[in-house]
Amino acid sequence: MPSPFSIKVDPGAPATDVRPRSNCMINPMPITLSKADARKAMVRHHFTTCPTQMDAFQRLRSIQFDPIAPVGCNHDLVLQARVPGYRVGDWQKITYGERLLYDGWDKQACLVPIEGWPLRRIFHKWHRRRFERVFEDHSHAIDAVLKELEERGPLMPKECNFQEHKPEWKDTWFGPSLSKNAMRALWYTGRVMTTGRRGGHHVYDLTERVVPANLFVHPPIPENGAIRELVMERHRAVGILRPSAAQEVWSLHCYAPARMAALAELVAVGQLVPVEVEGVKAHATPSFLSQTEMPSLEPSVRFIAPLDPFLWDRKMITHLFGFDYIWEIYVPEPKRRWGYYVLPVLYGDSLVARAEFRYRKGVLELLRWHSEPLDPGPGFSDELKRALYEFASYCTASSIRVEPGIDPSIRTVAESLALS
């Protein structure tokens, strides 16, 4: 059976080939969906239980990596919402041990199934322009760190014998270390990869020692073909996306006309379907649309990561759920409305609250809870109790502490838990 992550783009297709296939319907009329049906499909698409981590990656295609970890990292939180029994850090074994995933670039820094690496080589080409200064003006640093990796094996930049500093780069993103800048230039352009992390910091090695040989020699995919498949990957992840979704959703170094051409061909060949949800136009996968014909999932409480694919198209989430989510991590504290690292709380087909947690020394702390102005209905308290118990297990907490001021009904549920 072919891998679910196998490349589906014809590497021999001309770079300008965006022609629709024959016998395909051109510009079909959009399918009309109600908000209720779209909500149901969104919840089924994202939160039907995944037996394993790799099942979750098959559905989402990649998961955004973020190192900030008040209660596990973003990628941990994405997996805990889908994979029963997931614990903080479980991703590392299948990434750095079993090499089923790689730690690289997709929608920003991501964990990606290793079979997806050839498709994402297009990012290496796009990123080259960003690091031209390093490659052209500091080629001696590039050569030095590559030679050390070849001879010494995996290294962190500070472990390189070659060390040179540029004081004028002190306040830049990667700082004044020329070794670090060289490593990052090589990482973004595909010459080196992350082979592990120590203390959250990248440990680099040559790409050919990380990527399996059959994938390493995969022929380059023409740019238009890569754009088409990456646009399709975003829709596979979310299920439904507006063509005007924010630029960070796509993370593609191409102008809007190229992305719109990709959308047109994907519609022409039936891989995407135009839809209209009560006045908002979008595209959905056939798999997503099939979920509208099925019953809603049994109501359960889930805590959703700030960068979860479910939330990528924030304006669509606002339209469907009446829930305006803002991640306030970069908002100055006096201007925050909800909190530093707030998680949307899903119950059934509704977003019913915002919660902020922190894990410290075996204690899961509930810092904030903001209920939405809707009644979650019967069964919510029991489901919340179950969800809090599993969330505490996910972060290996042995007790829960609730901050003063939390709604008494929520406090009662949290404090009734008996954790071992």
C-alpha positions in Angstrom: 0.0 0.0 0.0 1.5 3.4 -0.9 2.3 5.8 1.9 -0.5 8.3 2.7 2.2 11.0 2.5 3.6 9.9 -0.9 4.2 12.7 -3.3 1.4 13.0 -5.8 2.9 15.7 -8.0 4.2 14.6 -11.4 7.9 15.6 -11.3 8.0 15.7 -15.1 5.2 18.1 -15.5 6.3 21.5 -17.0 6.7 24.2 -14.5 4.0 26.3 -16.1 1.5 23.5 -16.4 -1.6 24.6 -14.6 -4.1 23.3 -17.2 -7.2 21.4 -15.9 -7.4 17.8 -16.8 -9.8 16.7 -19.5 -13.3 15.6 -18.6 -13.3 17.7 -15.5 -16.0 20.2 -14.6 -14.7 23.8 -14.9 -15.9 26.4 -12.3 -18.7 24.4 -10.7 -21.3 26.2 -8.7 -20.4 26.4 -5.0 -22.1 24.0 -2.7 -24.2 25.8 0.0 -23.6 24.8 3.6 -25.2 26.0 6.8 -23.0 27.2 9.6 -24.3 24.3 11.7 -23.3 21.7 9.1 -19.8 23.3 8.6 -19.3 23.3 12.4 -20.2 19.7 12.6 -17.8 18.8 9.8 -15.0 20.8 11.3 -15.3 19.0 14.6 -15.6 15.6 13.0 -12.7 16.4 10.6 -10.3 17.5 13.4 -11.4 15.6 16.5 -12.5 12.2 15.4 -10.1 10.1 17.6 -6.7 9.2 16.1 -5.4 5.9 17.5 -1.7 6.9 17.0 0.4 10.0 16.5 1.0 9.0 12.9 -2.8 8.8 12.3 -3.0 12.4 13.5 -0.2 13.4 11.1 -1.9 11.6 8.2 -4.9 13.9 8.8 -3.1 17.1 9.5 0.0 16.7 7.2 2.2 18.7 9.5 2.0 20.2 13.0 3.5 23.6 13.8 6.4 23.5 16.2 6.6 26.1 18.9 8.9 25.9 21.9 6.9 27.9 24.4 5.6 25.4 26.9 3.4 26.6 29.8 1.6 23.2 29.6 3.5 21.4 26.9 4.3 23.0 23.6 1.9 23.8 20.8 2.7 20.5 19.0 2.1 18.6 22.2 -1.3 20.3 22.7 -2.3 19.5 19.1 -1.6 15.8 19.6 -3.3 15.6 23.1 -6.5 16.8 21.6 -6.6 13.9 19.2 -4.5 11.0 20.4 -5.7 9.2 23.5 -3.0 8.7 26.2 -0.6 11.1 24.6 1.9 12.6 27.0 4.1 15.7 26.7 7.2 14.9 24.7 5.9 11.7 23.1 6.6 13.2 19.7 10.4 13.0 20.2 10.6 9.2 19.9 8.9 9.1 16.5 10.9 12.1 15.3 14.4 11.7 16.4 14.3 8.0 17.3 12.2 6.3 14.7 12.6 9.0 12.0 9.0 8.9 11.0 8.9 12.7 11.2 11.4 15.4 10.6 11.8 18.7 12.4 11.8 21.3 9.6 9.9 24.0 7.7 6.4 23.9 6.4 3.9 26.3 7.9 6.7 28.0 9.8 8.7 25.4 11.8 6.9 22.1 11.9 7.0 18.4 12.5 6.4 16.8 9.1 6.2 13.1 8.1 9.5 12.2 6.5 7.8 11.3 3.3 6.8 14.9 2.9 10.4 16.1 2.6 10.7 16.1 -1.2 7.7 18.2 -1.7 8.9 20.8 0.8 12.3 21.2 -0.9 10.7 24.1 -2.7 11.1 26.1 0.6 14.9 25.6 0.3 14.8 27.4 -3.0 12.6 30.2 -1.7 14.7 30.6 1.5 17.9 31.0 -0.4 17.1 34.6 -1.2 16.7 35.4 2.5 20.2 34.1 3.4 22.1 35.4 0.4 24.1 37.7 2.6 25.5 34.7 4.5 26.2 32.5 1.5 27.8 35.3 -0.6 29.6 37.4 2.1 30.6 34.6 4.5 31.1 31.5 2.4 34.1 30.6 4.6 31.7 30.1 7.5 29.5 27.9 5.4 32.4 25.8 4.3 33.8 25.6 7.8 30.6 24.3 9.5 29.8 21.9 6.7 33.3 20.4 7.0 32.9 20.1 10.8 29.6 18.3 10.4 31.0 15.9 7.9 34.0 15.1 10.0 32.6 15.3 13.5 29.0 14.4 13.1 25.9 16.2 14.7 26.7 19.5 16.3 25.1 22.5 17.9 26.5 25.9 16.7 28.3 26.6 20.0 30.1 23.2 19.7 31.8 24.2 16.4 35.5 24.8 16.5 34.9 27.6 14.0 33.6 30.6 16.0 33.4 34.1 14.7 31.1 36.9 15.9 29.6 39.9 14.2 28.9 42.6 16.8 26.8 44.5 14.3 24.4 41.5 14.2 23.8 41.6 18.0 20.1 42.5 17.8 19.2 40.4 14.8 17.1 37.3 14.9 19.9 34.7 15.1 22.3 37.0 17.0 26.0 37.8 16.4 27.4 34.2 16.1 28.5 33.6 12.5 28.4 29.8 13.2 24.8 30.0 14.2 23.9 32.1 11.2 25.7 29.7 8.9 23.9 26.7 10.4 20.5 28.4 10.1 21.2 29.4 6.5 22.1 25.8 5.7 19.0 24.6 7.6 16.6 26.9 5.8 18.1 26.0 2.5 18.1 22.2 3.0 21.8 21.5 3.4 21.5 20.5 7.0 18.6 19.2 9.2 17.7 19.0 12.8 18.7 15.5 14.0 17.7 16.1 17.6 17.4 18.8 20.3 19.2 19.5 23.5 17.6 21.8 26.0 15.2 22.8 23.1 18.2 23.8 20.9 18.8 22.4 17.4 21.4 19.7 16.9 22.3 19.7 13.2 23.6 17.1 10.8 24.0 16.8 7.1 20.7 16.3 5.3 21.9 13.1 3.6 22.4 11.5 6.9 18.9 12.3 8.1 16.7 11.8 5.1 16.3 8.3 3.7 18.3 7.8 0.4 15.2 7.2 -1.7 13.7 10.5 -0.6 17.0 12.4 -0.8 17.4 11.6 -4.5 13.7 12.3 -5.4 13.7 14.5 -8.5 12.9 18.2 -7.9 9.3 19.1 -8.2 8.5 22.0 -10.5 7.5 25.1 -8.6 3.9 25.3 -9.9 3.4 21.6 -9.0 4.8 22.1 -5.6 2.5 25.1 -5.0 -0.5 23.1 -6.0 0.3 20.3 -3.7 1.1 22.6 -0.8 -2.1 24.4 -1.3 -3.9 21.0 -1.2 -2.0 20.1 1.9 -3.3 23.1 3.7 -6.9 22.1 2.8 -6.3 18.5 3.8 -5.2 19.9 7.2 -8.0 22.3 7.9 -10.8 20.7 5.8 -12.2 24.1 4.7 -10.4 27.3 3.9 -11.2 30.7 2.6 -9.0 31.7 -0.4 -8.4 34.9 1.4 -7.2 33.2 4.6 -4.3 35.0 6.2 -0.9 34.8 4.5 0.6 32.8 7.4 -1.8 30.0 6.7 -0.2 29.4 3.3 3.4 30.3 4.2 4.2 30.1 0.5 6.7 32.5 -1.1 4.5 33.1 -4.1 2.2 35.9 -5.2 -1.6 35.4 -4.8 -2.2 34.8 -8.6 0.0 31.6 -8.4 -2.0 30.4 -5.4 -5.3 31.2 -7.1 -4.2 29.3 -10.2 -3.4 26.3 -8.0 -6.9 26.6 -6.4 -8.5 26.7 -9.9 -6.8 23.5 -11.0 -7.5 21.7 -7.8 -11.2 22.6 -8.3 -11.0 21.5 -12.0 -9.7 18.1 -11.1 -12.2 17.6 -8.2 -9.7 17.7 -5.4 -11.3 20.8 -3.9 -14.9 21.9 -4.1 -16.1 25.5 -3.9 -18.5 26.1 -1.0 -20.4 29.0 0.4 -21.2 29.1 4.1 -24.0 31.6 4.8 -22.3 34.3 2.7 -18.6 33.3 3.1 -16.9 31.6 0.2 -14.3 28.9 0.7 -13.0 25.6 -0.7 -13.4 22.3 1.0 -12.1 18.8 0.4 -14.6 16.1 -0.6 -13.6 14.2 2.6 -14.6 17.3 4.6 -18.0 17.6 2.8 -18.7 13.9 3.5 -18.6 14.7 7.2 -21.7 17.0 6.8 -23.8 13.9 6.1 -22.8 12.2 9.3 -24.1 12.7 12.8 -22.2 15.0 15.2 -19.6 13.4 17.4 -20.6 12.6 20.9 -20.1 15.8 22.9 -16.7 15.9 24.6 -14.5 18.7 26.0 -11.2 19.4 24.3 -8.5 22.0 25.0 -7.2 23.3 21.7 -3.7 24.6 21.0 -3.2 28.2 19.9 -1.7 27.1 16.6 -3.9 24.1 16.0 -4.9 23.7 12.3 -8.5 23.9 13.5 -7.8 27.6 14.3 -5.7 28.5 11.3 -8.4 30.4 9.5 -9.4 32.6 12.4 -12.0 34.6 10.4 -13.7 31.4 9.4 -13.7 30.2 13.0 -15.4 33.5 14.0 -18.0 33.1 11.3 -18.8 29.5 12.1 -18.5 29.5 15.9 -19.1 33.1 16.8 -15.7 32.9 18.6 -13.1 35.6 18.0 -9.8 34.0 19.1 -6.7 36.1 19.6 -3.4 34.6 20.8 -2.2 37.3 23.1 1.2 35.9 23.8 2.8 38.8 22.0 0.4 41.4 23.4 1.8 43.6 26.2 0.3 42.3 29.5 -1.7 45.5 30.3 -3.4 45.2 27.0 -4.4 41.5 27.2 -8.0 40.7 27.5 -7.9 37.0 28.0 -4.4 36.0 29.1 -0.9 35.0 28.0 -1.4 31.4 26.6 -5.2 30.8 26.4 -6.7 27.6 25.0 -10.1 27.6 23.3 -12.4 25.0 25.0 -14.5 22.9 22.6 -17.6 21.1 23.8 -19.6 19.3 21.1 -19.9 21.6 18.1 -19.4 24.8 20.2 -16.5 26.8 21.5 -17.7 27.4 25.0 -14.8 28.9 26.9 -11.2 30.1 27.1 -8.8 28.6 29.6 -5.3 29.3 30.6 -3.2 26.5 32.2 0.3 26.3 33.6 2.2 23.2 34.7 4.8 23.5 37.4 6.5 20.9 39.5 3.7 18.3 39.3 0.9 20.8 39.6 -1.6 21.7 36.9 -2.6 25.3 37.6 -5.9 26.7 36.1 -5.0 30.4 35.9 -8.0 31.8 34.0 -11.4 30.6 32.7 -13.6 32.8 30.6 -17.0 31.2 29.7 -18.7 32.2 26.4 -22.2 33.7 26.6 -23.9 30.4 25.7 -25.2 27.5 27.8 -23.1 24.4 27.0 -26.1 22.3 28.1 -26.4 19.1 30.2 -23.5 16.8 30.5 -20.8 19.6 30.4 -19.6 19.3 34.0 -19.1 15.5 33.7 -17.3 15.9 30.4 -15.1 18.8 31.8 -14.2 16.6 34.7 -13.1 13.8 32.4 -11.2 16.2 30.2 -9.4 17.8 33.1 -8.4 14.4 34.4 -6.9 13.4 31.0 -5.3 16.8 30.6 -3.6 16.4 34.0 -2.4 12.9 32.9 -1.1 14.4 29.6 1.2 16.7 31.5 1.9 14.2 34.3 0.4 16.4 37.0 -0.4 14.9 40.4 -2.6 17.7 41.5 -4.7 20.7 40.3 -4.6 24.2 41.7 -7.3 26.7 40.8 -6.6 30.4 41.0 -9.0 32.6 43.0 -11.7 34.3 41.0 -12.4 31.2 38.7 -16.1 30.5 38.3 -17.3 28.5 41.3 -18.9 25.8 39.1 -15.6 25.3 37.2 -13.6 25.3 40.5 -15.9 22.7 42.0 -15.3 20.4 39.0 -11.5 20.9 39.0 -11.1 20.4 42.8 -13.3 17.3 42.8 -10.6 15.4 40.8 -8.7 12.7 42.6 -5.3 12.5 40.9 -2.7 9.9 41.8 
